[in-house]
Amino acid sequence: MCGIIGILGKAAAAPLLLDGLKRLEYRGYDSAGIATLVNGHIDRRRAEGKLANLDTLLQRDPLSGNTGIGHTRWATHGRPTERNAHPHATSRVAVVHNGIIENFQELREELEGLGHKFETETDTEIVAHLLTRYLDEQKTPEEAVAAALPRLHGAFSLAIIFAGRDGLMIGARRGSPLAIGYGDGEMYLGSDALALAPLTKRICYLQEDDWAVITADGAAIYNNGQAVTREIKQTALSGALIGKGNHRHFMMKEICEQPAVIGDTLQVFLNPLARTFELPNLPFDFAAVPKVTILGCGTAYLAGMVAKYWFEQVARLPVEIDVASEFRYRAAPMLEGGVTVVISQSGETADTLAALRYAREQGQHIVSVLNAPESTMARESDVVLPTMAGPEIGVASTKAFTTQLTVLACVVVAAARARGAIDHAREAELSTALLEVPARVAEVLNHDATIRDIALQVAEARDVLFLGRGTSYPIALEGALKLKEISYIHAEGYAAGEMKHGPIALIDEAVPVIVAAPSDELFDKTASNLQEVIARGGRVIFLSDADGLRKLGDKTFAAIELPKVDPFVAPILYAIPVQLLAYHTAVAKGTDVDQPRNLAKSVTVE
């Protein structure tokens, strides 16, 4: 989860930038860098590894200048070298970037045709060269950014400085958080309030598609070509590490962070230029694996349930999945050469750890999907696949879940390629679909107000049902779990085809039924089940894309339109509205959203 900081100051910027980066170390990184303006020219210091290496470099070769930007980076693919570290720069502009530029390959080809030479395969370098192109056309920095931003597809946050323009910095965000700090004749930019904590208590959070022209006198903020104002808030800096930003609850903050953290997670495994997936060195060959066993608890188990569909459908690899708390009590025989995938946010979940140890005793290769790479599970695994969710404070898992799905999707595609189940063309299609997810998630978040209104109706119910088929079935289970956890409303998730085998007896006009139904090959069957619910007076809340809504939207109590995506990535996208629905229902009921009764964030006892 990369970190950004920018400073327009009165004193040397580099020491303050380095201190800000140290406050962002919790996000995880493997290289770092700083750029400042020195006598009107861009100068950089970058180093692979920990910030101590950058600190040593700066002591040996200091950077002057009062205007600068800094970045901590988690490598996308290949070695985390100095060349690949941010800031990326030309002679005219320097950029730091969180997120993914989906269409960078097309832009790169265009710019190479105009004579631009690229040093790396990163998507960020595209931004520097695109801005340089517009500056070469005699545009001002402000005009160059205004021209470039509409051409960038994806979810991102940017901090930019320009040669010859000391005292100017421009920031932009789309689906990835960015905050402006206001000082006394000084201004700051950061990916969260923590980076700015020692510098200022006055913070303004940019909203979706905002971009800001920042000078020592303040910030002019624009959105959709119009000047806008954003509230400047006084922050409690001592709590910045776990601050809520401009959100009422941690859970909502963490829901809104998902475009950024999904993008950060993709960058660990996906080579966007080659459209291929790269896993750490594995002690086994997926082509020879006879079976995968997936273990987890709660939401992590449901992430594994989605992965079971993916592994079997895409990689043609048999999968057994079980709740970790039950698995070892079955004394299940496990095939020689098998792989066990354990999924945990904390890496300390007692039930999952015990199941891991049972699988180890059975001679299994252990792969862990974790948000805590220094945890016990990490130490006891053969391979650790990190989610880049960053700290998740809300007890009900949100961004940890979608980043777990993101990691698992990358693993499945890599396994499918290794097994010959897909060709490179299909791998490229799936990589493109995954690269688009952060931006599509940001689009879903724009439906927040609509979902909040629907939640007011759900809050009056005693019972709620969630339905889905295929990979939407685990999302139905996850939606029910979220609603139970934080609103205390009884909710159940079912495979849509199972309705007629019992649960349909529960349907009446007082029971909201939330249906996740992307317009895939299973849509018509789900639609038939939905008609059965409507015929019995059930209040259907319909989650689908434009094609699905055209077929059934007018027959439902409420409908939420989601972007049309490749069915492979639909579960990641459809997790977002069920999270928002649970959140707003809980708020309407007045429950403790972040710390619901009887629950703990990390369950370290059986």
N, C-alpha and C positions, 0 to 999 in steps of 0.2 A: 504494500500500500504506500506508494510513493509520497514524498512530502515536498511542499513548496514554501519558500519564504522570499519576500522582496522588501527592500528598504530604500527609501529616499530620505537620507538623513543629513545631519549637520557634521557628523564625525565620520571616521573611516567605517565603511559598511561591513567589510569582511569579517571582523571579529564578532559583530552582532549577528551576521548571517550564520556563521559557524555555530554560535550559541543556539540560534533558532533551530538549526538542523539537529543539534543534540537533543532538543526537546521533542523532535519528531522521530527519534530512533525507535520508539516503541512500534512504529508501523512496519519495521523490517526493511532491510535494504542491503545491497552489496556493492554500491559505489556511490560517490557523492561528488558535488562540484559547486563552484561559485564563479560568477562572472560579475565584474564591475566595469564602470566607465572610468578610464584613466586618461586624462587630457583629451577627452572626446573619443577615445578609441576603446574597443571592447578588449578586455583582458580576462583570461580564465585560468583557474586552477582546478584540476579534476584528479581524482584518485580512485582506484578500485579498493574494495575492502572497507574496513571500518573508518569512521570519521577521524580516528587517531592518525590515519595515514594522510588525510587531507590537512589536518592540523599541523603535522610535521612538515608537509610541503609548504604550507603558508608561512611557517616560521622560517624556513629556509629561503623562500622566495615570496615575500609578502605582496599583497594586493592593496594598492591605495584606491581612492575613489569613494565618494559618499553615496553613489547610486549603484545598487547591485541586486542580483537574484541568486538564490541557492536552491539545491535539490538533492534529495536522497532517492536513489533509484533501485528497484528490484529488477534484475536483468530479465529481458524478454526471452532471449535465446542465445546460445553460444556463451562464451566466457564474459564475465562482467568486467570488461576492460576499461581503461581510461578513455579510449576513443569512443566507446558507446555511452559513457557517462554524460549526464546533463551538466551544465547547459550546452545545448547545441547552438552553433553560431556561424554566421558568415562575417564578412568585414563590416556589415551594416546593422546586424541585428543579432541578439542572443535570446534564446527561448528556453524556459523550463516548462514541463508538461506532465500532467497526470491524465491517464485515460488512453483511449485508442482512437486514432484517425482511421476510420474504416476504408476510405477511398484513397489512402496514401499512395497505393501502387499506381493508380491512374494519374494522380497529380505528379508523381515522380517521373513517369514516362513523358508527360507533357513538358515538365521543366528540363529534363535531360535533352529533349528535342530543341529547347531554347538555349542549350549550352551550359546548363548548370551541372556541376560536378559534385557527386555525393561521396561522403567519406564512410558512411555507415549504412546498415539496412534498416535502421529504426524509422518508425513513422514520424517521430518528433522532428527530425531533420527537415522533413517536408515543409513544416510550418516556417522555419527560418528562411528557406529558399523561396517559398511563395511570397512571403513578406518582402524579401529582397527584390524579387521581380517587380512588385508594385512600387517599391521605393525607386528602383531604376527607371521607372516610367514617370518619375518626378511627383509621385504622390507623397503627401506628408505621412508621418507615422500613423496618425489617426485615420487618414483616408486609406492607407494600406491595410490596416486592421479591418476597417469597415468592408473593404473589398474581399479580404481573405476569409473572414469568418463564415459567410454563407457557403463557401466552397468546401468547408471542412465538414465531413459527415462523421458522426460518432458522438461519444460522450467524452468530455475533456474539461480540464481547467488549464489555463495558460498564464504565465507571467513573462513579460517581454520588455527588454530595454533596447535602446537604439543608439548607435554611434552618432556623436555630435549633438545629442539631445540630453545632456546631463540634467537631472531633475525631472525626468519623465519616465513613467512606467505605465504599461497598459496590462490590465488583467481581463480575462474572459472565462466564463463558465457555461458549460452545457452538460448537465447530468453529473457533474463532479464538483464538490463543494469548494468555495473560495470566499475568503473574508478579507475586508479592508480594515486596517487599523488606523485610527486618527491620533496623531500626536501634536505637539506644539511646534508647528513649522516643520514637522516631519510626518511622513506617511509610510504605511506598511501594507504588505499583502501576505496572506498565509493560507495554507490549505485547511488549517483549523485554528481556533483561538489559542491553543497551547503554544504554537510557534511564536505568537505575538505576546504571550503573557508578560514577559519582563518589560515590554516596550510601551504598552498602552492598555487602558481599560475600556477605551471607546472603540466598539467594533460594529461594522456594518456587514451583513451577510448578503452577498450577491444572490439574486434569484435566477431562475432558469433563463438562459440565453442573454443574460446581462453581460455587458462589457464596460470597463471603466477606464477612463483616462485620468491618471493619477499624477498630480504635481505636489510640490511642497505645500501649496495652499489648500488642497482638498482633492475631491474626486468628482468628476462628471460621469454619470452613469447613463448608459443607453440600452434600449431594448427595442428591437424591431424598428430601428431608425428614429426612435423618439427618445428625448431626454426624459429620464424618470428619477424619482427620489426613493431612497431606501432608508428605513429607520436606523439611526445610530443608537446602539444600546450600550449601557454600562454593564460590563461583565465582572463576575466574581472570579478573578484570575486564579485564586488558590484552588479552585475546582476545575481549572481549564482542562486537565487531563481527561476528566470524565464529564466535561461540560455538555449541556444540551443545545448549545448554540441558540438559534432563534426558535427552537421547538419546545413544546410544553412537556414532552416526555422523551426519555432516551429512546424508547421504542420507535417513535416517529422519526427521530433523528436517524436512527439506524436503518429504517425503511428507506429513507431518502438518500442514504449513502450507497445504496445498492448499485446504481449505475457505475459509480467510481470503483467500488471494491470488486465488482464482477470484471471490470476492465483490468484492474490490477492483477486479478487472478489469472485471467487469460494470458496476460503478458508473460507469466511464468512458463507456460506450456506451449504457446502457439507462436510459430514463426510466421508473422503476417505477410512477409514478402514471398516466401515459398509456399504459403498456405499448407503448412505441415505441422504436425504435433510432435513435440519432443519431450520425452519423459526422462527422469534421472536414470542413471545406469541401473538396470534391473538385474537381479540375480537369477532371472528365469526368462524364457522366451515365450511370449503369449501364444505363439503358434503351437507350442507343445503343451500348453496348460489344459488339463482335462476338465477342470471345473473351477469356478470361482464361488467362494462363500462370502457373503456380505453380512456384517454384524453392526448393530447400533442400537441406541435407545431413543425413544421419543421421536423428535423431528429428524435426528440423524438416521434412524431406522427408515423413515419415510423417504429421505434422500436416497438411501440404498435401494428402496423399492422401485423408485424411478430408474435407477441404474440397472436393476435386473431386467426391465423391459429393454433398455438400451443395449446391454451386453448381448441379450439373446436375439434381438431383432437385427442389430447392426453388425455386431462382431460374431454372431452365430456361436456363442460360447455359453454353455449351460451354467446357470447360477442358482444357488440356494441362498435364501435370505432368512434371517431369524432375528428376533429381538434378543439382544445380548444377554439379558437377564435369565432367559430360558435355555439358551443354546447348550451350554455345557452340561446341563442336567439331563439332556437327552442322550449324552454319551455317544454322539453321532460319529460313525466311522467316516473318515475323510480320505479322499483319494490321494495316492502318492503323486507328488508334483503339483498338487493343487495350490491355489492362491486364496488367502483370506484377506479381505479388505475390511478394516475396522474404521468406523467413522465417528468422530467425536469433536465437539467444539473445544473442550478444555484439554483433552488428552489425559484426563484423570478419572473419567467416569468408571466407577468401581466395577459395575457389571460388565462393561465392554472390556476393561482391562483383564478381568478374569477369563472372559471368552477368548481374548487374544492369547492368553497363556495356555488355554486348553488347545487352541489351534496349533500353537508352537509345539506342544507335546506330541501332536499328531503329525508333525513333520511338514507343516504347511509353510509356504512363503508368506510373510506378513507385510502387507502394504497398509499404511495408515493415512487417512485423510483428516488433517488436523488444523486447527487455528492456533495451536500452541506448539511450535516446533521444539521447544525445550522441555516438553512434558514427559511423563513416565512412558506413555505409549510410544512416543517418538523414539525414546532410548531403546525400547524393546522391539522395534520394527526393523525389518530389512530395508524398507523404503518409506520415506515420509513425503507425502504430497501436500504442500501447504495451501490452505485457503488464505487469502490475503484480506480477510474481513476486518482486521484490526480489532481493538477491544470492543466487545459487545456487552453492554451493561444491562440492558433489559433482559429479564429472565426468559421471556418468550423469544425464541430464536427467530431471527428474520434474515439479516445479511449473512449469518453463518450458514443458514440453509441454502440460500441461492448460490453462495460461493462453493459449498459442498457439491451442489449439482453441477456447477461449472467445472470443477476439477474432475468429477466423475465423467462428464461428457467428453472432456479431453482424453481421459484414459481410455474410454470406450473406442473413440475414433482411432487412437494409436494402436489399440489391440486389434481392431478390425482390419487395419492396414497390414499389421504383422501376420494376421491369419489369412490374408488374401480375400477377406469377405467384402472389401470395397476396393476400388481402384483409385488412382490418384485424383481423377476427375471428381469422384464423389467425396473424397477427403477434402478437396478444395471447396466444394459446395458447402460441406458441413462447417469448415473453418470460416467461410464467409458468413454463414448463418450465425455462428457464435460471435464473430466480430461485431455483428449488428446488434447483439443483445443489449449492451449497455444503453445505446440510444433508444432502443425500443422500450426498455424499462423506464427510461426517463419520460417517454410518451405516456406510458400507463400511469405514472405518478401525476400526470396532468388531470386525471379523472378523480382526483382526491375529493373535490367538492361534491361531485355526483355520488360517490361512494359514501361520503359522510351523510348525505340526505337519506340514502337507502338504509344506512345503519340505524337511523332513528326508528325505522319500522322494525328492524330486526331486534332492537333492544326491548321491544314489548313482548317478544315471544318467550315461551317456556321451553320449546323444543325447536331445533333447527336441523335440517338434513342437508348434506352435501353429496352431490353425485358426479361421477365421471367415469369414462371408459379409457382403457389403455393407460398411457402415462398420466392421464388426467385423474385416474382413480386414486393414486397416492396424493395428488394435490387436493382431492376431496377430503381425504383423511387428514391431511395437514390443515386444511381450512377448519375442519371440525375441532381438531386439537387446539388450534390457536384460539378459537372462540371459547372453548371450555376453559382454557388456561386463564384468560384475562377478563372475561365477562361473567363467568360462572353460569352461563346458559348451557343447558344440556344440548349437546350437538353430536351427531354421528355422521360419519362418512361411509358411503357405500359405492360399490361398483354399480353403475347404472342398470346393468342387466339383472342385478339381484333384487331390484325393487319388487318385482312381481312374486318373489319367493319369500315374502314376509313383510318387509318394511313399508310396503304400500298401505298396509293397514293403519299406519300412523298419519296418513295424509288427510288433512282437512284445511279449511280456510285460515286457521290460526298457525299453520306450520309453514314458515318460509323454507323454500327448497332452492339451494344455490347449486347451479349446474355449470360445470366447466366443460365447454364443448368447442374446441377449435375445429375449423372446417377441414378435417382430415378424413381419412378413409373410414373412420368409425362414426362420423358425424350423423349419418342417417339413422344408425341404430340408436344412438343417444337421443336423437330427436323423437324417435318412437316412444322411448321411455319418458321423455319430457311431456309428450302429449298425454300419456297415461296419468301423469301428475296433474296436468292442467284440467283434465276431465273430472278429476275428483276434488277440484277446488283449491289445490295447492298454489301458494303464491310463489311463482318461479322467478328467481333472480338469475338472469342468463348472462354468462360470460362467454363471449365468442367474438370472432372477427366480423368484418363487414359482410362477407358471404353468408356466415351463419345467421347474422341478424336479419338479413334480407329474407331468409327462409322462415324464421320463427320469432324474430324480435317483437313483432306486433301482437303475439299471443301471450306474452309474458307480463308479469307484474312490473318488472324493471329489467333493463338490459344495460350492459356495459360493453362498449366496443373496444376490443384490443387489436393491436396491429396484426396484420397477416404475416406469419413467419413460417419458416420450415418447421414441420411438425416435430422434428427432432428437438428443437430448442423451446417448443411451446411450454413444457412444464416450468421452466425457469420464469417465463413471462407470466404465466397464470398463477404463480405463487404470490405475485404482488397484490392483486386485488383482494385475495382472501386475507392477506395480512392487514391491508387497510380496512377491510370490513370488520375484522375482529377488533382492531384498534379503536375505530370510531364507535363501535357498539359498546366497548368497555368504557370509553369516555362518557358516552351518553348515560350509562348506568352508574357512573361515579365510582368505579372500582379502582384499586391500586394497579395501574397499568404496568408499571415497571417492576413491581415486586408483589405479584399476586399471592394470595394467601396459600400457605402450605407448600410452596414451591421454592426451590433453590436453583441458582444458575448452574452450579456444578455439583453433581450427585456423586459423592466420594464414599458412600457407604451402600451396602446392599440392602 
